[in-house]
Amino acid sequence: MTRLLGSLLASSDPAPFAVLHREHEPTLDVLVGDIVDVERLADIPLDGREVLALVPFRQVQERGFAAHDDGAPLRCLVVRERESVPVDEAISMLPRHPAALGDLGVDVSDAEYAELVRRVIDEEIGRGEGANFVIRREFTGQTEVAPALAVLGWMRGLLEHEAGAYWTFAVHTPGLSVVGATPERHVSSIGGVVSMNPISGTFRHPEGGPSDDDLLGFLADVKEREELVMVVDEELKMMSAVCPDGGRMRGPYLKRMSRLTHTEYVLEGRSSLDPREVLRLTMFAPTVTGSPMGNACAVIARHETTPRGYYAGVLARFTPTTIGYDVDAPILIRTAYVDGGGQVRVPVGATLVRHSDPLGEVAETHAKAAGVLTALGAIPHAPGTAGAAGAASSAYDSALVAPLLEARNEHLAPFWRTPQAVRPQRRASALVIDFGDDFTTMLAHQLRHLGLTTRIVPWHDAPLAASDDLVVFGPGPGDPRNTDDPRIARLRELLAARLGTGASTLAVCLSHQVLADLAGLHLEPLPAPRQGVQLRVDVFGEPVAVGYYNTFTAIGSNGNVSPRLGLEVASDAATGVVHALRGPAVASVQAHLESVLSPDGLATLERLLDGVLPPETADPAPLVSALAAG
């Protein structure tokens, strides 16, 4: 049956519709319905009907994060009619020639974007604001064809010439029409199984297609490998907030498209949450924002001068089941937007990390836009880039790739890759204080796994006097020396108050640095930021492989005692860079033991807990006296 699709193509003013194709499926779905705009994700009307929701980036404000607010509506297509059409038949029906796109331009020039990349690396990553950030630019144009017909014709081009898309889609609503071929699922919740699909690392196919050496060189590239691991860490934070079991990693895999190849993981866990709440807790993908998420949104607001609209948001399909709703939500990237006047926008972004090459990031934005712009007829099909033929290297199908991909896991934490055995309960409670980095969700998950009853509170709600057996002062972005920052000032106040009680205390990353400052050690920036870096270090006599996300460090002599508080110092013998501190009922660590980059993280965390949760007869008086003297 092709009645619905045929009626859309025949109408000069069709009803709101969506045409959707999921990767590997032999049919595509045609949905027709009514438009309902709502304020919040919780307002999406799940009353038994299927709903397709266009979620704009500004919705991230529901999580308390910054965003330029353009008023883009959270738009729901409430489905009245649907049909499935074989893909080949649908392609033959869709308009053959794409609507002409004229006046092709860009809002930020190549030179301006390269300078923006340099500025973000220097001013944001170089000052400890985060590990990576995604900054967008937009290609623009104009069409004289009615938007509904235009997006259907462009969808044909994407179906014929793009490869590896998770969803290919065309959506038409009053004043806004959308067409795209997104490679990436953000989140799905199907039958209680939550999945996320972090994709990062980008290999731009050379003209004529890549060679084996090209592909293998990409897989060996340190920047591309670290870029993927950083977004895996960020999405595991989200999985730990949504899934009681924290989520498991599968992969890595190659995601092959017409002009690009990416690397990806799949994360899976179980949750009983309402799918709208799953969506809210995971807004939005670090692959299109950065990390840590809250600060990434602030950085985007500082460096992008215009609102994002729907770029980096999601297209969420809510499907009724016998027990509720499932949701499948791909990220709105590799997508074109057409307004009622025929203005077309194609936003794209690049992931900026500490060793990004500005000109390389410029080239990446062109490559990411190319697939969509080709379907729109704005640029010609390049030789060797039509569909899967764009990735002609024999290595894709050889035995060379699988071992290289699997070898990446040898250096990652098995805790996040394998089933987690139940540990005995410690009969102790832990309060984890979040200072602006959702790594606290992963840390809390590990503490629960180690037998502690654990809760998380944001820094501004944390009590000055906590009754919990253990208080964990979490990581966060920023300069630990900046006492004008209310967050840093509160961290110092809370930490000093806890130390004054002599009760069990653990500090991580930013909080470790503040503890070091209270202990009289010097703080300074590292020669180069350690964002998403794995190092092998000695932590009180135990060599461990752990992951780092820091720009600042404490300096002290290994094995010495701090000038105040009397804390033992574990540091690099050559540089004095402090790895950890410990004393009666207190310990701290610079590394992120909870990170997927920390294969020895769980064992190290357990060892530190054994030191800060001593028998009840332990005497905290020496630390209290030292604090008073300081």
MARDO-262056 format. One record per residue (C-alpha): residue in three letters; x, z, y. Coordinates in steps of 0.001 Angstrom, whole numbers. Layout:
BEGIN
  rest        x        z        y
   ALA        X        Z        Y
...
***
This chain:
BEGIN
  rest        x        z        y
   MET        0        0        0
   THR     1309     -925     3410
   ARG    -1879     -455     5430
   LEU     -492     2173     7798
   LEU     2818      426     8453
   GLY     1016    -2877     8962
   SER    -1410    -1323    11458
   LEU     1472      170    13467
   LEU     3201    -3190    13670
   ALA      -12    -4967    14665
   SER    -1000    -2567    17452
   SER      125    -2901    21055
   ASP     -473      821    21522
   PRO     -126     2561    18141
   ALA    -1010     6173    17492
   PRO     1921     8626    17313
   PHE     3881     7950    14128
   ALA     7044     8596    12168
   VAL     8738     6348     9626
   LEU    11233     8319     7536
   HIS    13715     7398     4816
   ARG    15782     9984     2938
   GLU    19099     9073     1360
   HIS    18881     7644    -2182
   GLU    15051     7489    -2203
   PRO    13466     4142    -3158
   THR    10587     4511     -681
   LEU    10127     5501     2913
   ASP     7244     7533     4308
   VAL     4922     6468     7101
   LEU     3222     9368     8908
   VAL      499     9050    11537
   GLY    -1026    11985    13356
   ASP    -1687    13963    16504
   ILE      791    15431    18972
   VAL      875    19158    19694
   ASP     3560    20591    22011
   VAL     4392    24282    21507
   GLU     6618    26826    23247
   ARG     8454    28476    20364
   LEU     9406    27699    16791
   ALA     7045    30422    15579
   ASP     4200    28455    17224
   ILE     4676    25337    15063
   PRO     1179    24980    13544
   LEU     1547    25487     9787
   ASP    -2128    25613     8835
   GLY    -2022    23547     5643
   ARG    -1143    20137     7121
   GLU     2222    18424     7098
   VAL     4104    18714    10405
   LEU     7107    16867    11805
   ALA     8737    18724    14706
   LEU    11178    17353    17292
   VAL    13177    20435    18299
   PRO    15140    20089    21577
   PHE    18504    21700    22202
   ARG    17074    23972    24905
   GLN    15228    25819    22122
   VAL    18535    27602    21439
   GLN    17438    29924    24237
   GLU    15230    31570    21602
   ARG    18468    33038    20226
   GLY    19500    34236    23665
   PHE    22065    31458    24117
   ALA    22697    29407    27261
   ALA    21333    25886    27725
   HIS    20512    23605    30626
   ASP    16711    23572    30521
   ASP    15194    20132    31056
   GLY    11760    21127    29796
   ALA    12022    18817    26771
   PRO     8987    19751    24679
   LEU     9065    21187    21194
   ARG     6911    18323    19966
   CYS     4946    18423    16724
   LEU     3394    15476    14928
   VAL      538    16994    12909
   VAL      -25    14469    10141
   ARG    -3470    12961     9510
   GLU    -2480    10001     7305
   ARG      572     9084     5270
   GLU     1755     6408     2884
   SER     4924     5587      972
   VAL     6362     2073     1069
   PRO     9223      644    -1027
   VAL    12283      331     1189
   ASP    12820    -3389      539
   GLU     9188    -4144     1343
   ALA     9315    -2059     4514
   ILE    12471    -3834     5691
   SER    10800    -7199     5203
   MET     7859    -6056     7363
   LEU     9815    -4480    10210
   PRO    10767    -6676    13193
   ARG    13734    -8851    12229
   HIS    15458    -9106    15581
   PRO    16253    -5908    17458
   ALA    14819    -5427    20909
   ALA    17379    -6563    23443
   LEU    19343    -3760    25059
   GLY    20693    -4545    28509
   ASP    22717    -2774    31191
   LEU    24924    -1008    28636
   GLY    26848     1787    30313
   VAL    28150     5309    29850
   ASP    27521     8454    31869
   VAL    31083     9790    31544
   SER    33952     7275    31614
   ASP    36690     7251    28977
   ALA    39195     8633    31473
   GLU    36799    11364    32613
   TYR    36022    12332    29031
   ALA    39728    12513    28121
   GLU    40291    14812    31089
   LEU    37313    16920    30019
   VAL    38856    17285    26560
   ARG    42125    18526    28103
   ARG    40239    20978    30297
   VAL    38248    22474    27418
   ILE    41395    22908    25312
   ASP    43289    24579    28169
   GLU    40519    26610    29805
   GLU    38359    27570    26836
   ILE    40282    27428    23539
   GLY    43519    28380    25340
   ARG    41855    31481    26815
   GLY    40282    32754    23633
   GLU    36721    31583    24227
   GLY    36396    30068    20774
   ALA    37846    27951    17986
   ASN    36169    24597    18620
   PHE    33619    23057    20950
   VAL    31549    19876    20911
   ILE    31143    18142    24269
   ARG    28844    15138    24528
   ARG    28756    11932    26524
   GLU    25959     9329    26576
   PHE    25826     5569    26202
   THR    22891     4155    28132
   GLY    20890      942    28389
   GLN    17493     -579    29111
   THR    14918    -2446    27037
   GLU    11873    -4417    28130
   VAL    10231    -4159    24693
   ALA     7506    -1570    24152
   PRO     9186     1607    22800
   ALA     7116     1780    19597
   LEU     8052    -1776    18605
   ALA    11647    -1302    19740
   VAL    12341     1706    17517
   LEU    10771        0    14485
   GLY    12999    -3043    14962
   TRP    16065     -885    15462
   MET    15207     1086    12345
   ARG    15359    -2146    10348
   GLY    18869    -2712    11666
   LEU    19912      796    10603
   LEU    18396      413     7134
   GLU    20198    -2914     6652
   HIS    23596    -2104     8133
   GLU    24193     1664     8070
   ALA    25324     3521     4947
   GLY    25383     7184     3953
   ALA    22655     8432     6309
   TYR    20864    11595     5179
   TRP    17759    10453     7083
   THR    17001     7134     8752
   PHE    13951     7408    11000
   ALA    11810     6040    13806
   VAL     9440     8348    15685
   HIS     7034     7340    18446
   THR     5202     9804    20700
   PRO     3805     9519    24246
   GLY     6736     9044    26625
   LEU     9386     9576    23954
   SER    10447     7384    21057
   VAL    13397     8093    18775
   VAL    15389     6104    16207
   GLY    18439     7169    14281
   ALA    20510     7403    11122
   THR    21826    10950    10951
   PRO    24461    11786     8335
   GLU    23836    15512     8314
   ARG    21216    17896     7046
   HIS    21293    20992     9196
   VAL    19131    23218     7032
   SER    16481    22931     4369
   SER    14425    25540     2577
   ILE    12917    24059     -571
   GLY    11247    26372    -3067
   GLY    13138    29327    -1623
   VAL    16554    27625    -1880
   VAL    18187    27331     1534
   SER    20820    24614     1946
   MET    23105    23706     4809
   ASN    25445    20738     4920
   PRO    28401    21166     7305
   ILE    30058    17803     7953
   SER    33261    17532     9944
   GLY    36506    15627     9978
   THR    36114    11999    11025
   PHE    37973     8977     9676
   ARG    37421     5905    11849
   HIS    37553     2789     9677
   PRO    40026      209    10967
   GLU    38814    -3350    11492
   GLY    38308    -5007     8143
   GLY    37876    -1701     6337
   PRO    40246     1101     5328
   SER    43097      850     2865
   ASP    43936     3431      233
   ASP    46769     4708     2415
   ASP    44401     5053     5393
   LEU    41968     7177     3403
   LEU    44606     9330     1746
   GLY    46260     9881     5117
   PHE    42943    11125     6510
   LEU    42514    13538     3606
   ALA    46006    14929     4242
   ASP    45456    15393     7987
   VAL    45704    19104     8900
   LYS    43471    18806    11992
   GLU    40679    17148    10023
   ARG    40917    19713     7204
   GLU    40892    22699     9561
   GLU    38020    21211    11555
   LEU    35828    21192     8440
   VAL    36770    24735     7382
   MET    35928    26098    10835
   VAL    32382    24721    10718
   VAL    31970    25984     7136
   ASP    32830    29465     8401
   GLU    30307    29092    11207
   GLU    27505    27977     8888
   LEU    28310    30725     6370
   LYS    27623    33136     9236
   MET    24136    31627     9447
   MET    23669    31657     5678
   SER    24606    35350     5608
   ALA    21885    36041     8194
   VAL    19242    34089     6248
   CYS    20123    34680     2591
   PRO    20602    38125     1004
   ASP    23210    36619    -1349
   GLY    25142    35109     1544
   GLY    25351    31558      228
   ARG    27765    29662    -2011
   MET    29928    26638    -1211
   ARG    29944    23352    -3133
   GLY    32377    20569    -2382
   PRO    34162    19225     -497
   TYR    32815    15702     -716
   LEU    33283    12448     1162
   LYS    30416    11175     3325
   ARG    30950     7423     3636
   MET    29165     5514     6392
   SER    29510     1986     7780
   ARG    32200     2662    10389
   LEU    33177     6250     9616
   THR    33948     8560     6722
   HIS    33431    12315     7009
   THR    34191    15276     4771
   GLU    31455    17769     3921
   TYR    30463    20882     2014
   VAL    27045    21968      788
   LEU    26100    25645     1173
   GLU    23263    27139     -875
   GLY    21498    30493    -1090
   ARG    18054    31962    -1604
   SER    15664    33318     1018
   SER    12042    34392     1267
   LEU    11886    33942     5065
   ASP     9259    31826     6808
   PRO    10828    28343     7200
   ARG    10334    28556    10977
   GLU    12418    31734    11001
   VAL    15076    30049     8858
   LEU    15210    27344    11507
   ARG    15407    29845    14369
   LEU    18222    31875    12823
   THR    20285    28734    12239
   MET    19929    27096    15673
   PHE    22051    25008    15953
   ALA    24737    23362    13856
   PRO    28324    24254    14810
   THR    29231    20645    14075
   VAL    27415    19720    17306
   THR    27999    22896    19322
   GLY    31164    24775    18281
   SER    32089    28338    17389
   PRO    31406    31117    17898
   MET    27893    29857    18520
   GLY    26913    31978    21522
   ASN    30083    31225    23421
   ALA    29943    27570    22400
   CYS    26583    27256    24135
   ALA    28049    28876    27260
   VAL    31004    26467    27190
   ILE    28647    23500    26817
   ALA    26643    24713    29806
   ARG    29857    24978    31854
   HIS    31257    21553    30999
   GLU    28188    19355    30434
   THR    26492    18792    33773
   THR    23179    17506    32373
   PRO    20737    18842    29754
   ARG    21092    17671    26168
   GLY    17464    16791    25576
   TYR    17140    16513    21799
   TYR    20804    15836    21051
   ALA    22104    18478    18594
   GLY    18547    19679    17947
   VAL    16732    18876    14718
   LEU    13926    16779    13321
   ALA    12159    19272    11059
   ARG     9665    18178     8393
   PHE     7399    20994     7201
   THR     5678    20141     3911
   PRO     2885    22318     2472
   THR     3323    23683    -1053
   THR     1195    25833    -3325
   ILE     2851    28985    -1948
   GLY     3577    28084     1661
   TYR     5838    25499     3282
   ASP     9151    23824     2629
   VAL    11262    22509     5495
   ASP    13898    19782     5663
   ALA    15695    19493     9003
   PRO    18407    16907     9697
   ILE    20473    17139    12878
   LEU    19565    14796    15721
   ILE    22840    12895    15986
   ARG    23583     9134    15726
   THR    20219     8765    17418
   ALA    18795     6716    20315
   TYR    16052     7939    22645
   VAL    13694     5644    24563
   ASP    11465     6897    27351
   GLY     8217     5336    28576
   GLY    10089     3179    31085
   GLY    12405     1637    28490
   GLN    15518     3650    29399
   VAL    17676     4161    26306
   ARG    20179     6978    25702
   VAL    22613     7338    22788
   PRO    24376    10741    23058
   VAL    27506    11406    21006
   GLY    30107    14159    20923
   ALA    33529    15005    19501
   THR    34713    18306    18032
   LEU    37528    19637    20199
   VAL    40087    21914    18552
   ARG    43413    23312    19688
   HIS    45404    20206    18682
   SER    42871    17543    19638
   ASP    44288    14348    21110
   PRO    42155    13467    24179
   LEU    42417     9714    23609
   GLY    41622    10194    19921
   GLU    38486    12136    20824
   VAL    37450     9334    23204
   ALA    37837     6852    20359
   GLU    35805     9119    18077
   THR    32824     9062    20456
   HIS    32918     5242    20495
   ALA    33042     5125    16698
   LYS    30137     7546    16341
   ALA    28009     5541    18768
   ALA    28919     2210    17184
   GLY    26554     2385    14213
   VAL    23521     3009    16408
   LEU    24598      584    19152
   THR    25096    -2130    16537
   ALA    21558    -1606    15222
   LEU    20319    -1757    18821
   GLY    22043    -5117    19250
   ALA    24257    -3752    22020
   ILE    27513    -4490    20165
   PRO    28150    -7037    17397
   HIS    28648    -6225    13744
   ALA    32382    -5863    13172
   PRO    33917    -7663    10158
   GLY    33798    -5508     7065
   THR    31460    -2855     8478
   ALA    28044    -3870     7154
   GLY    26640    -1078     5017
   ALA    28805      315     2268
   ALA    31193    -2628     2576
   GLY    32580     -869     5649
   ALA    34434     1481     3326
   ALA    36113    -1000     1027
   SER    39114     1091        2
   SER    39395     1288    -3779
   ALA    40494     4919    -3405
   TYR    36876     5926    -2733
   ASP    36075     5165    -6353
   SER    39414     6121    -7867
   ALA    40810     9260    -9441
   LEU    43017     9794    -6388
   VAL    40405    11386    -4127
   ALA    38804    14031    -6361
   PRO    42006    16054    -6931
   LEU    42857    15965    -3217
   LEU    39416    17261    -2308
   GLU    39399    19930    -5003
   ALA    42884    21068    -3984
   ARG    41476    22161     -622
   ASN    39556    24932    -2391
   GLU    42713    26444    -3859
   HIS    43436    27969     -460
   LEU    39913    29216      267
   ALA    38208    32507     -530
   PRO    36726    32552    -4045
   PHE    34170    35092    -2774
   TRP    32223    32263    -1092
   ARG    32634    29787    -3963
   THR    31733    31806    -7061
   PRO    28947    34184    -8145
   GLN    29480    37699    -6783
   ALA    29599    40485    -9341
   VAL    27731    43650    -8383
   ARG    30006    46509    -7229
   PRO    29245    50252    -7549
   GLN    27543    51858    -4559
   ARG    29790    53967    -2324
   ARG    26908    56090     -994
   ALA    28131    55444     2539
   SER    26499    53753     5512
   ALA    28149    51314     7907
   LEU    27207    50237    11424
   VAL    28681    46848    12391
   ILE    28794    46202    16141
   ASP    28560    42538    17145
   PHE    30647    41639    20195
   GLY    29546    38028    20418
   ASP    30614    36492    17107
   ASP    28302    36085    14131
   PHE    31248    36600    11795
   THR    29647    40059    11741
   THR    26957    38680     9394
   MET    29620    37650     6862
   LEU    31453    40945     7327
   ALA    28238    42909     6793
   HIS    27518    40888     3659
   GLN    30936    41770     2237
   LEU    30477    45448     3119
   ARG    27144    45466     1265
   HIS    28844    43788    -1666
   LEU    31430    46601    -1623
   GLY    28671    49190    -1887
   LEU    27911    50228     1711
   THR    24448    50316     3232
   THR    25030    48165     6302
   ARG    23258    47283     9528
   ILE    24295    45164    12542
   VAL    23603    45889    16207
   PRO    24611    43886    19303
   TRP    27194    45527    21563
   HIS    24721    46247    24368
   ASP    22439    48170    21988
   ALA    25151    50105    20139
   PRO    24896    53901    20474
   LEU    27778    55842    21999
   ALA    27456    58404    19220
   ALA    26671    56791    15860
   SER    25845    58920    12839
   ASP    26866    56225    10335
   ASP    29662    57085     7906
   LEU    31631    54046     9105
   VAL    31504    52099    12366
   VAL    32947    48593    12230
   PHE    33861    47133    15622
   GLY    33496    43408    15166
   PRO    35220    40304    16485
   GLY    34293    38317    19578
   PRO    35589    35767    22060
   GLY    37430    36443    25289
   ASP    40462    38155    26774
   PRO    40778    41781    25532
   ARG    42572    42708    28783
   ASN    39623    41696    30970
   THR    37924    45009    31694
   ASP    35729    43279    34302
   ASP    33876    41699    31376
   PRO    30976    44107    30606
   ARG    31339    43363    26896
   ILE    35039    44299    26858
   ALA    34392    47383    28992
   ARG    31657    48547    26615
   LEU    33889    47876    23598
   ARG    36570    50140    25069
   GLU    34005    52838    25809
   LEU    32430    52725    22345
   LEU    35753    52615    20550
   ALA    37201    55545    22516
   ALA    34073    57596    21850
   ARG    34228    56897    18111
   LEU    37932    57693    17894
   GLY    37259    60949    19699
   THR    34985    62066    16861
   GLY    37603    61431    14183
   ALA    34938    59633    12112
   SER    35718    56577     9991
   THR    36427    53466    12078
   LEU    37403    49870    11345
   ALA    38203    47279    14042
   VAL    38478    43500    13590
   CYS    40140    40800    15729
   LEU    39038    41356    19367
   SER    38256    45004    18585
   HIS    41635    45367    16861
   GLN    43276    44122    20064
   VAL    41373    46648    22179
   LEU    42295    49425    19751
   ALA    45932    48356    20046
   ASP    45654    48572    23828
   LEU    44162    52078    23604
   ALA    47056    52956    21303
   GLY    49579    51914    23954
   LEU    50667    48570    22514
   HIS    51198    45515    24727
   LEU    48696    42618    24617
   GLU    49644    39032    25395
   PRO    48538    35445    24677
   LEU    50057    33747    21654
   PRO    52359    30775    22329
   ALA    49636    28639    20700
   PRO    46101    29732    19731
   ARG    45553    30533    16074
   GLN    42042    29162    15721
   GLY    41128    28387    12133
   VAL    44649    29025    10784
   GLN    45547    30576     7437
   LEU    48748    32653     7326
   ARG    50491    34699     4681
   VAL    51335    38088     6195
   ASP    52344    41568     5090
   VAL    49653    44215     5568
   PHE    51237    47619     4874
   GLY    53395    46364     2041
   GLU    50902    43939      535
   PRO    51454    40169     1106
   VAL    48054    38542     1741
   ALA    46737    35100     2660
   VAL    44144    35499     5418
   GLY    42496    33471     8174
   TYR    42962    33832    11929
   TYR    40831    32946    14944
   ASN    42712    34459    17847
   THR    44360    33488    21123
   PHE    45661    36974    22034
   THR    47738    39444    20046
   ALA    49160    42938    20196
   ILE    52935    43359    20037
   GLY    54657    46199    18178
   SER    57553    46954    15845
   ASN    56761    46823    12143
   GLY    56612    50256    10524
   ASN    56690    52108    13840
   VAL    54006    54399    15222
   SER    52007    53445    18317
   PRO    52833    55302    21569
   ARG    49328    56796    21623
   LEU    47016    57716    18739
   GLY    49941    57712    16293
   LEU    48844    54590    14435
   GLU    51158    52934    11923
   VAL    51952    49325    12851
   ALA    52099    46371    10446
   SER    53604    43405    12285
   ASP    55778    40347    11939
   ALA    59380    41528    11835
   ALA    60638    38575    13885
   THR    57970    38265    16589
   GLY    56343    41700    16687
   VAL    52872    40112    16384
   VAL    50689    42914    15036
   HIS    48693    42206    11888
   ALA    47084    45620    11356
   LEU    47022    49276    12393
   ARG    46095    52415    10476
   GLY    45862    56147    10896
   PRO    43701    59032     9675
   ALA    40154    57613     9249
   VAL    40955    54497    11299
   ALA    42213    50989    10507
   SER    42226    47631    12199
   VAL    43134    44090    11309
   GLN    43731    40970    13392
   ALA    42688    38535    10646
   HIS    39119    37679     9708
   LEU    38960    39099     6200
   GLU    35415    37776     5865
   SER    36447    34165     6588
   VAL    36471    31450     3951
   LEU    40109    31058     5044
   SER    40915    34505     3572
   PRO    41353    34278     -217
   ASP    42753    37822     -152
   GLY    40231    39035     2419
   LEU    37834    40954      184
   ALA    40591    42852    -1607
   THR    42231    43698     1723
   LEU    38926    44881     3169
   GLU    38364    47104      146
   ARG    41858    48571      506
   LEU    41269    49348     4191
   LEU    37904    50952     3353
   ASP    39591    53184      806
   GLY    41852    54376     3613
   VAL    39184    55001     6270
   LEU    36589    56551     3941
   PRO    38668    59457     2541
   PRO    37276    62493      721
   GLU    35207    64780     2918
   THR    38110    67228     3094
   ALA    40244    64766     5124
   ASP    41285    66281     8456
   PRO    40729    63980    11460
   ALA    42210    66513    13906
   PRO    45582    64750    14441
   LEU    43859    61604    15742
   VAL    41528    63605    17997
   SER    44494    65465    19470
   ALA    46464    62254    20024
   LEU    43520    60625    21799
   ALA    43112    63638    24080
   ALA    46836    63607    24867
   GLY    46736    59895    25725
***
